[in-house]
Amino acid sequence: MPVTTSHRTESAAAAAAADTARPDDVPERPPADPGAPPADFGALRRQDPEIADLVLAETARQAAGIQLVAAENFTSPAVLAVLGSPLANKYAEGYPGARHHGGCELVDMTERLAAERAAALFGAEHANVQPHSGSAAVLAAYAALLRPGDTVLAMALPQGGHLTHGSRANFSGRWFDFIGYGTDPATGLIDYAQVRDLARAHRPKAIVCGSISHPRHPDYAAFREIADETGACLIADAAHPMGLIAGGAAPSPVPYADVVCATTHKVLRGPRGGLLLCGAGLAERIDRAVFPFSQGGAQMHTVAAKAVAFGEAATDAFRSYAHQVVANARVLAGGLARQGLEVTTGGTDTHLVTADVAGLRLDGRTARGRCAAAGLVLDTCALPHRPPPPAPTTGIRLGTAAVTTQGMREPEMERIAELLGAALRGRPGGREAAAELAGAFPPYPGVGPSGQ
Ligand SMILES: *Cc1c(COP(=O)(O)O)cnc(C)c1O
């Protein structure tokens, strides 16, 4: 697929007009070095010790425990610097060259760079870097392709679908008619025969592939084939694996999906935010679905931080990171199985491990509490194909993105599996052991507990 590197060429037609209408606005060169940026943690401590203390305590909490929440990561000091920069002050409704506000010349350059880097990194024709979150990206994808009342086929929530895949508590379940597909009870893998049957029976306008807990790669080619056969669009919600895709450690949905939705803060390790990729033919519809349809001004500090993260993700170091994330998850999955947990699908191809703790006579919530008490932070998750309550319907979900950023490798994953096994059995002393392990791999080396 050709890589068009300019966001501008794909954007609203008004862009070119606005470019020529206000030539004086375009600075010849960036302004001179204004000195150190004004983000100042010392000022926060003096002015608002209550919030400063909470920020410091949270910083310490993140460093003191083992962070296994699969959707989290430690973003780089460079990304954090941009997030705390005066770009946070800038209003920028619209797109580069076609803004509703003055003074956007420099943030225009920033957003163009972010979109160009995203498009190049993922081999997409068009990137929109403005969605405030992964959910906002999914909302915009639906807005671009669907009308209220349309039928959509997505992974059922108890099987691993996200809230935006048809939850009744979410806009998706209220405004669209969602049909849920699932996994094969014997293998735990996506049941493509069922996906095909449901698509034939319900003729959805769109099929969504992507999950919050499925630890294997979707077969994007199979989804594309089913979508083509039944006249549906294909939306890939790659919020979780996007960083693995960037690093070449997972297959890319870009050649198959009409629209790819993602977050930038999970394995991708950027700022909290969303991302949309599509072909040139959908570019204008996607852009309009983000602004003005579902969002106002873009958050330019976040857009700039996304650009930094895309730059980092294009490096060899990030490729090694992404592969290590998967290698670590495989070792963690093996270790958990030896601790008596039933690992979904018998292992993982990604950063995710989900497991049933019923073999230890626990449900997910109790397991999460025991682990938290031992300094091991993780999530519960729905488990498909469970007997009805009172049997436990939840298990635990872990991810290796954050601990891998800290520099942990296979031996540490073995150790974490042991610590988890001990914590789940209610053995004492776990917190000290977790703190010792975490202390050997500080997320921000050289940054003291003062947070400076
Ligand atoms: C995380 C996630 C989202 C939502 O991202 P937010 O930034 O929390 O809104 C959407 N879809 C999937 C599959 C996800 O994993």
The ligand as an SDF file (V2000), in Angstrom:
LIG
                    3D

 15 15  0  0  0  0  0  0  0  0999 V2000
   -8.5470    0.4040   25.5990 C   0  0  0  0  0  0  0  0  0  0  0  0
   -9.5180    0.0840   24.5350 C   0  0  0  0  0  0  0  0  0  0  0  0
  -10.4010    1.0620   24.0320 C   0  0  0  0  0  0  0  0  0  0  0  0
  -10.6250    2.4070   24.6700 C   0  0  0  0  0  0  0  0  0  0  0  0
   -9.5760    3.2240   24.9570 O   0  0  0  0  0  0  0  0  0  0  0  0
   -9.7860    4.4370   25.9950 P   0  0  0  0  0  0  0  0  0  0  0  0
   -8.6120    5.3100   25.7220 O   0  0  0  0  0  0  0  0  0  0  0  0
   -9.8330    3.8580   27.3630 O   0  0  0  0  0  0  0  0  0  0  0  0
  -11.0740    5.1120   25.6370 O   0  0  0  0  0  0  0  0  0  0  0  0
  -11.2100    0.7150   22.9650 C   0  0  0  0  0  0  0  0  0  0  0  0
  -11.1700   -0.5060   22.4200 N   0  0  0  0  0  0  0  0  0  0  0  0
  -10.3530   -1.4690   22.8840 C   0  0  0  0  0  0  0  0  0  0  0  0
  -10.3520   -2.8080   22.2190 C   0  0  0  0  0  0  0  0  0  0  0  0
   -9.5090   -1.2090   23.9620 C   0  0  0  0  0  0  0  0  0  0  0  0
   -8.7160   -2.1790   24.4180 O   0  0  0  0  0  0  0  0  0  0  0  0
  1  2  1  0
  2  3  1  0
  2 14  2  0
  3  4  1  0
  3 10  2  0
  4  5  1  0
  5  6  1  0
  6  7  2  0
  6  8  1  0
  6  9  1  0
 10 11  1  0
 11 12  2  0
 12 13  1  0
 12 14  1  0
 14 15  1  0
M  END
$$$$
